[in-house]
Amino acid sequence: MLKLTPYFLLIISSLFFFSCQKEYSTQDSIPVPGGAAVFTIAGGTGTCTNAIFAGNYQTGILLTAANKVTITVKVDTIGSYSMVIAVVNGISFKGAGIFTTTGTQVVVLTGSGTPLSAGTFNFSPGLSGCTFSITVLGSNASTAIFTYGGSPGICTAAVPNGIYKAGTALTSSNAVVISINVGTVGIYTIATPVVNGFSFVGSGNFTTTGNQSVTLTATGTPGNAGISTFTPPNNGCSFSVTVLPNIVIPITGSFHVKINDTLTTFNIIASTFVRSTATNEKRFDLTGTSTNGYYRLTITIGAPTAIGNNVGLGPQPVRLFLEDDPATPDLDESQGSYAFYTLSTSLGNDSWLTDVYGIKGLINISANTSNTTSGSITATFSGTLNDIDDPTLNRYTFTEGGFTSISYMILN
């Protein structure tokens, strides 16, 4: 049997870790030929909501097309738009285009000019828009030297966040965290090529060497449903996210489990099935948030084949990474299929902390039926989540878990 690859582990986790934010708006339409759009900028007169920054800023260094700021707007009337931000510290930003649909959209503002001095400077888009801040470094700032964890293969421990849906503009909640090994401190910019209408970018200043995490934020609008794979330049690793179709089957219901002997009910927020013909694998993911708002749990069940619209019946061993048993040299247990749990705890404001645990347990599927677009699954589950550094230290125990006739959406 084939073991589910790390590549396939990443392609769907992006569906389940996302955040919401309030939006305060103020009219910021600017007439241009061809019919002016009417829209509001997220953030109102406060800090711009979901602003995404790309590029580095140094005194005396001319800005390029890589210096961009992406802001979120709510479009009430489609049409043309133009934004020009006044010059501050020798630089400004502008952007123009046409909104063809109403609702939440993004506007990309490109920087121009040459920063005059170091420091943090505020910019305000629109007629009465929000503000965002740009930090300018001194002219003596050096460029970082680093390598990507997992390069040239799959990015090590990449963690996608947010929901990706065809035809829906991405926000700052759409991001991926990758591992970087810094050899020389300094400024950096990491930008992937555009794939399927969107890309990822991150920039900043490494002040220490060694292993570090970098957040790359998505920008753009996914064009088609399916798996999109991204590789940063300069010997980058690769990571993947799954784009949902623009028509989503409503998923409702709940599941339950005792966590450290406390019965906890989870309201389902996502239930999906996806397959990869390239790696001959498929998987089911069920995610819910506890009714007390403290936990978010994803139950994943995989199978080493892309055939069929479900993951079958019977017991599924739960273990994040299967280990080969030296007592059975003729059998490679590490190549077996497996299931695993992903547990997050609330940080407030719909932000979540996801830790890595040593996971063991069992999921027993008693019913699993499907058609071409959806399916239904029933199972019981249990397990333990131990400290990853000290396997003898038990963090969480799952007992008497179960879900009954839960519907799921087939993504491809």
C-alpha positions as a Python dict, from the first residue, in 0.01 Angstrom:
ca = {
    (1, 'M'): (0, 0, 0),
    (2, 'L'): (108, 355, -65),
    (3, 'K'): (148, 613, 206),
    (4, 'L'): (-31, 945, 151),
    (5, 'T'): (238, 1192, 46),
    (6, 'P'): (311, 1521, 227),
    (7, 'Y'): (203, 1697, -95),
    (8, 'F'): (-145, 1556, -61),
    (9, 'L'): (-158, 1641, 309),
    (10, 'L'): (-147, 2010, 219),
    (11, 'I'): (-402, 2038, -57),
    (12, 'I'): (-717, 2053, 154),
    (13, 'S'): (-609, 2181, 496),
    (14, 'S'): (-643, 2528, 354),
    (15, 'L'): (-1023, 2486, 373),
    (16, 'F'): (-1040, 2486, 746),
    (17, 'F'): (-828, 2751, 912),
    (18, 'F'): (-969, 3095, 846),
    (19, 'S'): (-1064, 3416, 1029),
    (20, 'C'): (-1346, 3668, 1005),
    (21, 'Q'): (-1334, 4039, 1064),
    (22, 'K'): (-1574, 4329, 1098),
    (23, 'E'): (-1583, 4577, 812),
    (24, 'Y'): (-1645, 4946, 861),
    (25, 'S'): (-1706, 5132, 535),
    (26, 'T'): (-1714, 5482, 392),
    (27, 'Q'): (-1801, 5585, 35),
    (28, 'D'): (-1489, 5608, -181),
    (29, 'S'): (-1606, 5605, -543),
    (30, 'I'): (-1407, 5823, -784),
    (31, 'P'): (-1569, 5905, -1121),
    (32, 'V'): (-1378, 5798, -1433),
    (33, 'P'): (-1486, 5760, -1796),
    (34, 'G'): (-1706, 5459, -1874),
    (35, 'G'): (-1921, 5467, -1561),
    (36, 'A'): (-1793, 5501, -1207),
    (37, 'A'): (-1808, 5215, -961),
    (38, 'V'): (-1955, 5276, -618),
    (39, 'F'): (-1766, 5099, -342),
    (40, 'T'): (-1649, 5126, 16),
    (41, 'I'): (-1304, 5052, 152),
    (42, 'A'): (-1284, 4794, 429),
    (43, 'G'): (-1164, 4970, 740),
    (44, 'G'): (-1352, 5297, 694),
    (45, 'T'): (-1148, 5580, 841),
    (46, 'G'): (-946, 5343, 1061),
    (47, 'T'): (-676, 5092, 968),
    (48, 'C'): (-733, 4927, 631),
    (49, 'T'): (-882, 4581, 684),
    (50, 'N'): (-695, 4290, 523),
    (51, 'A'): (-424, 4507, 364),
    (52, 'I'): (-155, 4293, 200),
    (53, 'F'): (196, 4428, 144),
    (54, 'A'): (460, 4323, -106),
    (55, 'G'): (811, 4446, -168),
    (56, 'N'): (1083, 4611, 40),
    (57, 'Y'): (1129, 4982, 101),
    (58, 'Q'): (1473, 5140, 148),
    (59, 'T'): (1585, 5500, 151),
    (60, 'G'): (1726, 5605, -184),
    (61, 'I'): (1609, 5290, -365),
    (62, 'L'): (1356, 5345, -646),
    (63, 'L'): (1036, 5142, -606),
    (64, 'T'): (952, 4880, -868),
    (65, 'A'): (641, 4693, -977),
    (66, 'A'): (708, 4453, -687),
    (67, 'N'): (609, 4725, -436),
    (68, 'K'): (236, 4675, -402),
    (69, 'V'): (-40, 4712, -145),
    (70, 'T'): (-364, 4514, -186),
    (71, 'I'): (-672, 4649, -9),
    (72, 'T'): (-1022, 4507, 28),
    (73, 'V'): (-1332, 4691, -92),
    (74, 'K'): (-1706, 4622, -103),
    (75, 'V'): (-1851, 4702, -444),
    (76, 'D'): (-2212, 4825, -451),
    (77, 'T'): (-2223, 4931, -819),
    (78, 'I'): (-1999, 4786, -1089),
    (79, 'G'): (-1791, 5013, -1311),
    (80, 'S'): (-1452, 5176, -1342),
    (81, 'Y'): (-1242, 5291, -1048),
    (82, 'S'): (-920, 5480, -989),
    (83, 'M'): (-723, 5538, -671),
    (84, 'V'): (-428, 5774, -638),
    (85, 'I'): (-264, 5817, -298),
    (86, 'A'): (-83, 6138, -219),
    (87, 'V'): (297, 6138, -203),
    (88, 'V'): (437, 6071, 145),
    (89, 'N'): (813, 6053, 208),
    (90, 'G'): (879, 6056, -167),
    (91, 'I'): (654, 5764, -261),
    (92, 'S'): (290, 5714, -357),
    (93, 'F'): (54, 5437, -469),
    (94, 'K'): (-209, 5413, -740),
    (95, 'G'): (-438, 5161, -905),
    (96, 'A'): (-720, 5156, -1160),
    (97, 'G'): (-950, 4900, -1318),
    (98, 'I'): (-1307, 4786, -1365),
    (99, 'F'): (-1527, 4603, -1115),
    (100, 'T'): (-1742, 4355, -1308),
    (101, 'T'): (-1922, 4209, -1006),
    (102, 'T'): (-2054, 4345, -678),
    (103, 'G'): (-1953, 4228, -332),
    (104, 'T'): (-1609, 4191, -178),
    (105, 'Q'): (-1324, 4263, -419),
    (106, 'V'): (-958, 4360, -394),
    (107, 'V'): (-770, 4656, -540),
    (108, 'V'): (-398, 4637, -607),
    (109, 'L'): (-210, 4964, -561),
    (110, 'T'): (139, 4984, -712),
    (111, 'G'): (406, 5200, -553),
    (112, 'S'): (625, 5456, -728),
    (113, 'G'): (893, 5703, -629),
    (114, 'T'): (1200, 5686, -405),
    (115, 'P'): (1180, 5683, -23),
    (116, 'L'): (1352, 5987, 126),
    (117, 'S'): (1410, 5877, 484),
    (118, 'A'): (1376, 5575, 711),
    (119, 'G'): (1077, 5528, 941),
    (120, 'T'): (709, 5430, 935),
    (121, 'F'): (474, 5638, 721),
    (122, 'N'): (94, 5633, 683),
    (123, 'F'): (-98, 5638, 355),
    (124, 'S'): (-472, 5685, 294),
    (125, 'P'): (-645, 5556, -23),
    (126, 'G'): (-966, 5705, -162),
    (127, 'L'): (-1144, 6026, -74),
    (128, 'S'): (-1195, 5943, 293),
    (129, 'G'): (-1027, 5606, 311),
    (130, 'C'): (-860, 5396, 574),
    (131, 'T'): (-488, 5414, 645),
    (132, 'F'): (-204, 5165, 603),
    (133, 'S'): (156, 5196, 714),
    (134, 'I'): (478, 5139, 522),
    (135, 'T'): (810, 5095, 703),
    (136, 'V'): (1113, 5227, 517),
    (137, 'L'): (1453, 5081, 608),
    (138, 'G'): (1782, 5262, 589),
    (139, 'S'): (1999, 5249, 278),
    (140, 'N'): (2248, 5022, 454),
    (141, 'A'): (1996, 4737, 497),
    (142, 'S'): (2134, 4418, 341),
    (143, 'T'): (1953, 4142, 155),
    (144, 'A'): (1893, 3816, 343),
    (145, 'I'): (2033, 3484, 225),
    (146, 'F'): (1810, 3185, 300),
    (147, 'T'): (1689, 2846, 182),
    (148, 'Y'): (1341, 2694, 176),
    (149, 'G'): (1254, 2403, 401),
    (150, 'G'): (1183, 2105, 177),
    (151, 'S'): (1337, 2256, -136),
    (152, 'P'): (1331, 2151, -415),
    (153, 'G'): (1040, 1927, -315),
    (154, 'I'): (733, 1987, -102),
    (155, 'C'): (759, 2272, 149),
    (156, 'T'): (831, 2140, 497),
    (157, 'A'): (534, 2171, 734),
    (158, 'A'): (357, 2425, 510),
    (159, 'V'): (31, 2538, 671),
    (160, 'P'): (-231, 2688, 434),
    (161, 'N'): (-505, 2903, 589),
    (162, 'G'): (-833, 3042, 462),
    (163, 'I'): (-1103, 2936, 218),
    (164, 'Y'): (-1029, 2948, -155),
    (165, 'K'): (-1333, 2965, -383),
    (166, 'A'): (-1348, 3010, -760),
    (167, 'G'): (-1454, 3363, -851),
    (168, 'T'): (-1414, 3500, -497),
    (169, 'A'): (-1144, 3758, -426),
    (170, 'L'): (-890, 3647, -166),
    (171, 'T'): (-818, 3840, 154),
    (172, 'S'): (-542, 3846, 416),
    (173, 'S'): (-698, 3538, 578),
    (174, 'N'): (-580, 3344, 272),
    (175, 'A'): (-217, 3267, 350),
    (176, 'V'): (37, 2990, 383),
    (177, 'V'): (314, 2957, 641),
    (178, 'I'): (639, 2806, 516),
    (179, 'S'): (967, 2718, 684),
    (180, 'I'): (1282, 2916, 601),
    (181, 'N'): (1644, 2860, 707),
    (182, 'V'): (1817, 3198, 726),
    (183, 'G'): (2192, 3199, 667),
    (184, 'T'): (2242, 3576, 656),
    (185, 'V'): (2009, 3834, 812),
    (186, 'G'): (1853, 4112, 605),
    (187, 'I'): (1546, 4210, 409),
    (188, 'Y'): (1357, 3961, 192),
    (189, 'T'): (1073, 3936, -56),
    (190, 'I'): (916, 3604, -154),
    (191, 'A'): (661, 3612, -437),
    (192, 'T'): (522, 3313, -625),
    (193, 'P'): (417, 3326, -990),
    (194, 'V'): (45, 3370, -1056),
    (195, 'V'): (-133, 3035, -1084),
    (196, 'N'): (-504, 3005, -1164),
    (197, 'G'): (-556, 3379, -1109),
    (198, 'F'): (-384, 3421, -773),
    (199, 'S'): (-42, 3421, -610),
    (200, 'F'): (132, 3446, -272),
    (201, 'V'): (373, 3711, -146),
    (202, 'G'): (557, 3800, 172),
    (203, 'S'): (832, 4045, 264),
    (204, 'G'): (1011, 4163, 574),
    (205, 'N'): (1341, 4173, 757),
    (206, 'F'): (1516, 3870, 909),
    (207, 'T'): (1700, 3983, 1222),
    (208, 'T'): (1827, 3639, 1330),
    (209, 'T'): (1965, 3334, 1152),
    (210, 'G'): (1834, 2977, 1167),
    (211, 'N'): (1497, 2816, 1108),
    (212, 'Q'): (1206, 3060, 1092),
    (213, 'S'): (850, 3074, 966),
    (214, 'V'): (736, 3315, 695),
    (215, 'T'): (374, 3397, 613),
    (216, 'L'): (295, 3436, 244),
    (217, 'T'): (-38, 3609, 184),
    (218, 'A'): (-255, 3530, -116),
    (219, 'T'): (-375, 3796, -355),
    (220, 'G'): (-600, 3775, -659),
    (221, 'T'): (-912, 3579, -749),
    (222, 'P'): (-903, 3202, -818),
    (223, 'G'): (-1033, 3120, -1163),
    (224, 'N'): (-1117, 2749, -1153),
    (225, 'A'): (-1192, 2488, -889),
    (226, 'G'): (-928, 2225, -822),
    (227, 'I'): (-571, 2200, -693),
    (228, 'S'): (-330, 2490, -752),
    (229, 'T'): (42, 2442, -683),
    (230, 'F'): (286, 2725, -614),
    (231, 'T'): (666, 2740, -614),
    (232, 'P'): (855, 3053, -504),
    (233, 'P'): (1154, 3147, -723),
    (234, 'N'): (1522, 3085, -648),
    (235, 'N'): (1512, 2712, -570),
    (236, 'G'): (1185, 2733, -380),
    (237, 'C'): (984, 2445, -241),
    (238, 'S'): (625, 2386, -355),
    (239, 'F'): (289, 2393, -175),
    (240, 'S'): (-68, 2341, -287),
    (241, 'V'): (-414, 2467, -199),
    (242, 'T'): (-756, 2350, -314),
    (243, 'V'): (-998, 2595, -475),
    (244, 'L'): (-1363, 2519, -411),
    (245, 'P'): (-1622, 2542, -689),
    (246, 'N'): (-1835, 2855, -686),
    (247, 'I'): (-2141, 2642, -614),
    (248, 'V'): (-2103, 2482, -272),
    (249, 'I'): (-2333, 2212, -138),
    (250, 'P'): (-2463, 2330, 203),
    (251, 'I'): (-2308, 2129, 485),
    (252, 'T'): (-2489, 2117, 819),
    (253, 'G'): (-2495, 1898, 1129),
    (254, 'S'): (-2266, 1820, 1419),
    (255, 'F'): (-2041, 1555, 1568),
    (256, 'H'): (-1933, 1481, 1924),
    (257, 'V'): (-1641, 1347, 2124),
    (258, 'K'): (-1526, 1340, 2484),
    (259, 'I'): (-1210, 1550, 2517),
    (260, 'N'): (-1031, 1460, 2839),
    (261, 'D'): (-1361, 1309, 2962),
    (262, 'T'): (-1567, 1623, 2881),
    (263, 'L'): (-1837, 1566, 2621),
    (264, 'T'): (-1792, 1825, 2347),
    (265, 'T'): (-2021, 1892, 2051),
    (266, 'F'): (-1883, 2038, 1728),
    (267, 'N'): (-2091, 2227, 1472),
    (268, 'I'): (-1971, 2131, 1124),
    (269, 'I'): (-1821, 2407, 911),
    (270, 'A'): (-1676, 2196, 628),
    (271, 'S'): (-1710, 1841, 501),
    (272, 'T'): (-1523, 1756, 180),
    (273, 'F'): (-1378, 1479, -33),
    (274, 'V'): (-1086, 1534, -274),
    (275, 'R'): (-861, 1309, -483),
    (276, 'S'): (-529, 1335, -665),
    (277, 'T'): (-490, 1123, -978),
    (278, 'A'): (-126, 1238, -1005),
    (279, 'T'): (-34, 1069, -675),
    (280, 'N'): (-318, 811, -678),
    (281, 'E'): (-467, 922, -346),
    (282, 'K'): (-792, 1051, -200),
    (283, 'R'): (-911, 1187, 133),
    (284, 'F'): (-1213, 1295, 337),
    (285, 'D'): (-1199, 1592, 576),
    (286, 'L'): (-1456, 1686, 839),
    (287, 'T'): (-1410, 2011, 1035),
    (288, 'G'): (-1618, 2154, 1317),
    (289, 'T'): (-1601, 2422, 1585),
    (290, 'S'): (-1702, 2332, 1941),
    (291, 'T'): (-2019, 2490, 2072),
    (292, 'N'): (-1819, 2659, 2349),
    (293, 'G'): (-1598, 2822, 2084),
    (294, 'Y'): (-1272, 2686, 2228),
    (295, 'Y'): (-1181, 2400, 1991),
    (296, 'R'): (-1167, 2347, 1617),
    (297, 'L'): (-1118, 1985, 1510),
    (298, 'T'): (-1051, 1837, 1167),
    (299, 'I'): (-1087, 1462, 1113),
    (300, 'T'): (-901, 1338, 806),
    (301, 'I'): (-933, 992, 649),
    (302, 'G'): (-714, 898, 354),
    (303, 'A'): (-683, 609, 111),
    (304, 'P'): (-399, 516, -130),
    (305, 'T'): (-611, 525, -446),
    (306, 'A'): (-787, 793, -649),
    (307, 'I'): (-1065, 558, -756),
    (308, 'G'): (-1413, 603, -612),
    (309, 'N'): (-1604, 884, -440),
    (310, 'N'): (-1552, 773, -79),
    (311, 'V'): (-1285, 632, 152),
    (312, 'G'): (-1450, 296, 210),
    (313, 'L'): (-1558, 115, 526),
    (314, 'G'): (-1399, -38, 834),
    (315, 'P'): (-1123, 62, 1076),
    (316, 'Q'): (-872, 333, 987),
    (317, 'P'): (-558, 366, 1205),
    (318, 'V'): (-495, 722, 1320),
    (319, 'R'): (-133, 832, 1306),
    (320, 'L'): (11, 1145, 1151),
    (321, 'F'): (327, 969, 1037),
    (322, 'L'): (329, 590, 1030),
    (323, 'E'): (639, 424, 1171),
    (324, 'D'): (805, 112, 1036),
    (325, 'D'): (811, -166, 1296),
    (326, 'P'): (1166, -312, 1314),
    (327, 'A'): (1019, -637, 1450),
    (328, 'T'): (861, -705, 1108),
    (329, 'P'): (1141, -644, 852),
    (330, 'D'): (940, -797, 569),
    (331, 'L'): (655, -550, 615),
    (332, 'D'): (691, -175, 570),
    (333, 'E'): (418, -31, 792),
    (334, 'S'): (522, 324, 701),
    (335, 'Q'): (367, 268, 358),
    (336, 'G'): (16, 208, 490),
    (337, 'S'): (-279, 442, 449),
    (338, 'Y'): (-376, 643, 753),
    (339, 'A'): (-601, 900, 914),
    (340, 'F'): (-520, 1185, 1152),
    (341, 'Y'): (-666, 1463, 1367),
    (342, 'T'): (-587, 1834, 1356),
    (343, 'L'): (-684, 2016, 1677),
    (344, 'S'): (-677, 2395, 1712),
    (345, 'T'): (-753, 2610, 2017),
    (346, 'S'): (-907, 2956, 2004),
    (347, 'L'): (-698, 3271, 2041),
    (348, 'G'): (-1009, 3491, 2023),
    (349, 'N'): (-1148, 3699, 1734),
    (350, 'D'): (-1181, 3379, 1528),
    (351, 'S'): (-804, 3325, 1529),
    (352, 'W'): (-673, 2976, 1603),
    (353, 'L'): (-356, 2812, 1732),
    (354, 'T'): (-274, 2481, 1564),
    (355, 'D'): (-10, 2265, 1735),
    (356, 'V'): (155, 1946, 1608),
    (357, 'Y'): (102, 1639, 1826),
    (358, 'G'): (205, 1277, 1831),
    (359, 'I'): (-127, 1123, 1727),
    (360, 'K'): (-260, 770, 1768),
    (361, 'G'): (-612, 633, 1754),
    (362, 'L'): (-877, 464, 1546),
    (363, 'I'): (-1164, 571, 1319),
    (364, 'N'): (-1420, 303, 1236),
    (365, 'I'): (-1640, 380, 932),
    (366, 'S'): (-1972, 196, 943),
    (367, 'A'): (-2147, 361, 646),
    (368, 'N'): (-2020, 558, 347),
    (369, 'T'): (-2226, 619, 34),
    (370, 'S'): (-2178, 870, -248),
    (371, 'N'): (-2283, 988, -593),
    (372, 'T'): (-2095, 1211, -837),
    (373, 'T'): (-2127, 1536, -636),
    (374, 'S'): (-2180, 1443, -271),
    (375, 'G'): (-2171, 1165, -17),
    (376, 'S'): (-2271, 1060, 335),
    (377, 'I'): (-2054, 904, 605),
    (378, 'T'): (-2103, 753, 954),
    (379, 'A'): (-1818, 663, 1189),
    (380, 'T'): (-1691, 644, 1546),
    (381, 'F'): (-1347, 763, 1654),
    (382, 'S'): (-1103, 784, 1945),
    (383, 'G'): (-738, 867, 2004),
    (384, 'T'): (-465, 1044, 2196),
    (385, 'L'): (-267, 1359, 2117),
    (386, 'N'): (71, 1356, 2290),
    (387, 'D'): (341, 1621, 2321),
    (388, 'I'): (552, 1606, 2005),
    (389, 'D'): (876, 1648, 2202),
    (390, 'D'): (779, 1424, 2495),
    (391, 'P'): (563, 1134, 2371),
    (392, 'T'): (494, 1026, 2731),
    (393, 'L'): (311, 1354, 2799),
    (394, 'N'): (-56, 1324, 2701),
    (395, 'R'): (-220, 1651, 2601),
    (396, 'Y'): (-564, 1538, 2487),
    (397, 'T'): (-759, 1213, 2494),
    (398, 'F'): (-1051, 1154, 2257),
    (399, 'T'): (-1313, 895, 2359),
    (400, 'E'): (-1665, 805, 2244),
    (401, 'G'): (-1641, 1022, 1934),
    (402, 'G'): (-1886, 983, 1650),
    (403, 'F'): (-2077, 1134, 1360),
    (404, 'T'): (-2384, 999, 1180),
    (405, 'S'): (-2492, 1042, 816),
    (406, 'I'): (-2279, 1353, 766),
    (407, 'S'): (-2300, 1489, 413),
    (408, 'Y'): (-1983, 1587, 228),
    (409, 'M'): (-1907, 1770, -95),
    (410, 'I'): (-1697, 1600, -366),
    (411, 'L'): (-1452, 1861, -492),
    (412, 'N'): (-1317, 1687, -803),
}
